Amino acid sequence: MIEIDGSQKSGSGTILRLSVALASILGQPLHIYNIRQNRPQPGLRPQHLEAVLTAAKLCDAEVRGAVLNSRELWFTPNEVKGGIFEAEIGTAGSIPMLIMTVLPICIFAKSSVRLHILKGGTDVSHSPTINYLRFVFLPVLKRMGINAEITVHKYGYYPKGMGEATLTVEPCKELTPLCLEDFGNIKNVKGVSVCTFLADRRVAERQAIAANKYLERFGLKAEIQIVNDRSNSLQKGSSLVLWTETDKGVVVGADSIGELGKTSETVGVEAAEKLHAEISSKATVDVHLADMLIPYVALAKDRSAYLARALSDHLETNIWLAETLLGVKFNVKRVNGLYKVEKVG
């Protein structure tokens, strides 16, 4: 049985999510304790609980301890199957985080997976936005042979949530290594600026204009799609994702979400500042993608490598978990002011 102490490293939900995913793929029983020990509200919150229960559906797992606020869990997986599944968070808990839990499992299913996720948050704090996953995360995974798609039916924001999305994934039994060691030259800068029931205040447009004003100071111009959304009448909100693509196959991105008391212009500048920090560093993955990619490169045969501008708690945690559960080896070293993350072949 795999034994994981959830208070190690970041002590966050990422340990739970990745442990459950890798245990499902390995087909090995998992016992995890001290779940989210280092967070203000330790234990399983609604989005973590639903992620565990959804993972269990994918592999017919037997689960003990899967209740709200639980700090200890036993998860015994069986064969990963395909099919049509449904998950319901019931709060503004993060839909992207649920997707990040189950996606590694889905790619090892016997057949395609269609997961419909209801009543959650698509664009909430402490989580990538749904459009970051669509336009940054999934395109990079496609380079590794992973064919996955996210369709947004309703955008959902804090505090009511009520967002809705569908994840579809095709099986991929063998992942292609990912080698991104040269930033190259920028081909384009793109973005998607969304507002829900805020078109009268031109929120999506103002976010985009502010982002481009900032980027133009550095000779950059983003082609930003404006989305005046009306999918969720129960919760107004907004978000902006920006990304750049280079001639070396690099995709780096950044996002920002609207909040009460936060102007549309602040949202735009915040996303643009983050993107410029990535571009100017010449990193080949952004700070968030760096940790999100770890399970995939760990599961791929042979060597993978990429450059990140920071070594985050989540990155260190995911490397530790991948090495512990999969027996792989990562090397991280400083190269020209960046962190070179290398999974040894």
C-alpha positions in Angstrom: 0.0 0.0 0.0 1.2 3.5 -0.9 1.5 5.6 2.3 1.6 9.4 1.9 1.8 12.0 4.7 -0.2 15.0 3.4 1.7 17.4 5.7 4.9 17.0 3.8 6.3 19.7 1.4 3.5 22.2 0.6 1.0 20.4 2.8 -1.7 21.3 0.2 -4.4 19.8 -1.9 -1.9 19.1 -4.7 -0.6 16.1 -2.6 -4.1 14.6 -2.4 -4.9 15.2 -6.1 -1.6 13.8 -7.5 -1.5 10.8 -5.0 -5.0 9.7 -6.0 -4.2 10.1 -9.7 -1.0 8.2 -9.6 -2.4 5.4 -7.4 -5.3 5.0 -9.9 -2.8 4.7 -12.8 -0.6 2.3 -10.9 -3.6 0.3 -9.7 -2.2 0.3 -6.1 -4.1 1.0 -2.9 -3.4 4.4 -1.3 -3.5 5.6 2.3 -3.1 9.3 2.7 -3.3 11.1 6.1 -2.8 14.7 7.3 -4.7 15.8 4.2 -4.2 19.5 3.5 -2.5 19.8 6.9 -0.9 23.2 6.1 -4.0 24.9 5.0 -6.3 27.2 7.1 -9.1 24.7 6.8 -7.4 21.3 6.7 -9.0 18.2 5.4 -11.3 17.6 2.4 -13.2 20.6 1.2 -16.1 20.1 -1.3 -13.9 20.4 -4.4 -11.4 17.9 -3.0 -14.1 15.5 -2.0 -15.7 15.5 -5.4 -12.3 15.1 -7.1 -11.7 11.9 -5.0 -15.2 10.6 -5.7 -14.9 11.3 -9.4 -11.5 9.6 -9.6 -13.1 6.6 -7.8 -15.8 6.4 -10.5 -13.2 6.3 -13.2 -11.5 3.2 -11.7 -14.2 1.6 -9.6 -12.2 2.4 -6.5 -13.2 1.4 -3.0 -12.9 4.5 -0.8 -13.0 5.0 3.0 -12.8 8.4 4.7 -14.3 10.3 1.8 -16.4 12.8 3.8 -16.1 16.6 4.2 -13.3 17.7 6.4 -11.7 14.3 6.6 -8.0 14.3 7.0 -7.4 10.6 6.3 -8.4 8.6 3.2 -8.1 5.0 1.9 -8.4 4.6 -1.9 -8.2 1.2 -3.5 -8.4 1.5 -7.3 -9.4 -1.2 -9.9 -9.0 -1.0 -13.7 -9.4 2.5 -15.2 -12.4 2.4 -17.5 -13.8 4.8 -20.1 -17.4 6.1 -20.5 -19.6 9.0 -19.6 -19.4 10.4 -16.0 -20.8 13.3 -14.0 -19.4 15.3 -11.1 -21.1 18.0 -9.1 -19.1 20.2 -6.7 -22.0 22.2 -5.3 -19.9 25.3 -4.3 -17.6 27.7 -6.1 -14.9 25.1 -5.7 -12.5 24.9 -8.6 -13.6 22.9 -11.7 -10.0 23.3 -13.2 -8.6 21.6 -10.0 -11.0 18.7 -10.4 -10.0 18.4 -14.0 -6.3 18.3 -13.0 -7.0 15.5 -10.6 -8.7 13.2 -13.1 -7.0 14.0 -16.4 -3.9 11.9 -15.8 -6.3 9.0 -15.0 -8.4 9.5 -18.1 -5.5 9.2 -20.5 -4.9 5.6 -19.3 -8.6 4.6 -19.6 -9.6 1.6 -21.8 -11.7 3.9 -23.9 -12.6 7.6 -24.3 -13.9 9.5 -21.2 -16.5 12.2 -21.2 -16.8 14.0 -17.8 -19.6 16.5 -17.3 -18.8 18.8 -14.3 -21.7 20.8 -12.7 -22.1 23.5 -10.1 -18.5 24.7 -9.5 -16.2 27.6 -10.2 -14.5 27.9 -13.5 -12.6 31.1 -12.6 -11.8 31.3 -8.9 -8.8 32.3 -6.8 -5.9 29.9 -6.0 -6.6 28.0 -9.2 -5.9 28.3 -12.9 -8.8 29.7 -14.9 -10.7 27.3 -17.2 -9.4 29.2 -20.2 -5.8 28.8 -19.0 -6.4 25.1 -19.1 -8.0 25.3 -22.6 -5.4 27.5 -24.3 -2.2 26.9 -22.4 -2.2 23.6 -20.5 -4.0 21.3 -23.1 -2.0 22.6 -26.1 1.3 21.7 -24.3 -0.1 18.3 -23.4 -1.0 17.7 -27.0 2.7 17.8 -27.8 3.0 14.8 -25.6 0.3 12.9 -27.5 -2.6 13.7 -25.2 -5.9 14.6 -26.9 -8.2 16.3 -24.5 -10.8 19.1 -24.8 -12.7 21.3 -22.4 -16.1 22.8 -23.3 -17.4 25.6 -21.1 -21.2 25.6 -20.7 -21.4 28.1 -17.9 -18.8 30.3 -16.3 -18.8 30.2 -12.5 -17.3 32.6 -10.0 -17.0 33.1 -6.3 -19.1 32.9 -4.1 -22.0 31.1 -5.9 -20.1 29.1 -8.5 -22.8 27.4 -10.6 -20.3 26.9 -13.5 -20.4 24.0 -15.8 -17.9 22.3 -18.2 -17.3 19.0 -20.0 -13.9 17.3 -20.3 -13.4 14.8 -23.1 -10.2 12.7 -23.2 -9.0 10.1 -25.7 -6.8 7.2 -24.3 -3.0 7.5 -24.7 -1.1 4.5 -23.6 2.4 6.0 -24.2 3.3 9.6 -23.6 5.8 11.4 -25.8 8.6 13.1 -23.8 8.6 16.9 -23.6 11.8 18.7 -24.4 11.5 22.5 -24.3 15.0 23.9 -23.8 15.0 26.9 -26.1 12.4 29.8 -25.9 12.9 30.8 -29.5 11.2 33.8 -31.1 7.7 35.0 -30.4 5.2 34.2 -33.1 2.1 35.7 -31.5 0.4 36.9 -28.3 -3.2 35.9 -27.8 -5.9 36.1 -25.2 -9.5 35.6 -24.1 -11.2 38.2 -22.0 -14.5 37.0 -20.5 -17.2 38.8 -18.5 -20.5 37.3 -17.5 -23.5 39.7 -17.4 -21.2 42.7 -17.3 -21.3 43.7 -20.9 -23.1 47.0 -20.0 -19.9 48.0 -18.1 -17.6 46.9 -21.0 -15.7 44.8 -18.5 -14.2 42.3 -21.0 -13.2 45.1 -23.4 -11.6 47.2 -20.6 -9.6 44.2 -19.4 -8.3 43.6 -22.9 -7.5 47.3 -23.5 -5.6 47.6 -20.2 -3.6 44.4 -20.9 -2.5 45.7 -24.4 -1.6 49.1 -23.1 0.8 47.4 -20.7 2.2 45.0 -23.3 2.7 47.7 -25.8 5.3 49.3 -23.6 7.5 46.2 -24.4 6.7 46.1 -28.1 4.0 43.4 -27.7 0.5 43.4 -29.0 -2.1 40.7 -28.1 -4.9 39.5 -30.2 -7.6 39.2 -27.5 -11.0 37.7 -28.1 -13.8 39.5 -26.3 -16.5 37.3 -24.8 -19.6 39.0 -23.4 -21.0 35.9 -21.7 -24.6 35.4 -20.6 -24.4 31.7 -19.5 -24.8 32.2 -15.7 -27.4 34.7 -14.5 -26.8 33.8 -10.9 -23.2 35.0 -10.7 -21.5 37.9 -12.4 -17.8 37.8 -12.9 -14.8 38.1 -15.3 -11.4 36.7 -16.2 -8.6 37.2 -18.6 -6.0 34.7 -19.9 -3.1 35.7 -22.1 -0.5 33.5 -23.8 2.3 33.6 -26.3 3.5 31.0 -28.7 7.1 30.8 -30.1 8.7 29.2 -33.1 10.2 26.5 -30.8 6.8 25.2 -29.8 6.8 27.0 -26.4 3.5 28.2 -24.9 3.6 30.3 -21.8 0.5 31.9 -20.3 -0.9 34.0 -17.4 -4.3 34.8 -16.1 -6.3 37.0 -13.7 -9.8 37.1 -12.4 -12.2 39.9 -11.5 -13.2 40.4 -7.9 -15.3 42.8 -5.9 -13.4 46.1 -5.6 -10.9 45.1 -8.3 -11.2 47.2 -11.5 -11.3 45.7 -15.0 -8.1 47.7 -15.7 -6.4 46.0 -12.7 -7.3 42.6 -14.0 -5.9 43.4 -17.4 -2.6 44.8 -16.1 -2.2 41.9 -13.6 -2.4 39.3 -16.4 -0.1 41.3 -18.7 2.5 41.8 -15.9 2.6 38.1 -15.3 2.9 37.2 -19.0 5.7 39.8 -19.5 7.6 38.3 -16.5 7.5 34.9 -18.2 8.4 36.3 -21.7 11.3 38.4 -20.4 12.8 35.5 -18.4 12.8 33.3 -21.6 11.3 30.4 -19.6 9.9 27.7 -21.7 7.0 27.0 -19.4 5.3 29.5 -17.0 5.5 29.1 -13.2 2.1 27.3 -13.0 2.6 25.0 -16.0 6.0 23.9 -14.5 4.3 22.0 -11.7 1.2 20.9 -13.6 3.4 19.1 -16.2 5.3 16.9 -13.6 3.0 13.9 -13.6 2.9 13.7 -17.4 6.7 14.0 -17.9 7.1 11.5 -15.1 4.9 9.0 -16.8 6.5 9.5 -20.2 9.4 7.3 -21.3 12.8 8.8 -21.8 14.1 12.2 -20.9 12.0 15.4 -20.7 13.3 18.9 -19.8 12.0 22.5 -19.6 13.0 25.8 -18.1 11.0 27.7 -15.4 11.7 31.1 -13.9 10.8 30.0 -10.3 10.9 26.9 -8.1 7.5 26.9 -6.4 6.3 24.8 -3.5 3.9 23.0 -5.8 6.7 22.2 -8.2 8.9 20.7 -5.5 6.0 18.8 -4.0 5.0 17.3 -7.4 8.6 16.2 -8.1 8.8 14.6 -4.6 5.5 12.7 -5.2 6.5 11.6 -8.7 9.8 10.3 -7.5 8.2 8.6 -4.4 5.4 6.9 -6.2 6.8 6.2 -9.7 10.5 5.6 -8.9 11.6 8.2 -11.5 14.4 10.7 -11.0 14.3 14.5 -11.6 17.2 16.9 -11.6 16.6 20.6 -11.0 19.5 23.1 -11.5 20.0 26.7 -12.2 20.8 27.6 -15.8 21.3 31.2 -16.9 19.0 32.5 -14.1 16.3 29.9 -14.8 15.5 26.5 -13.2 16.1 23.6 -15.6 13.6 20.8 -14.7 14.9 17.5 -16.1 13.3 14.1 -15.8 16.1 11.6 -16.3 15.5 9.0 -19.0 
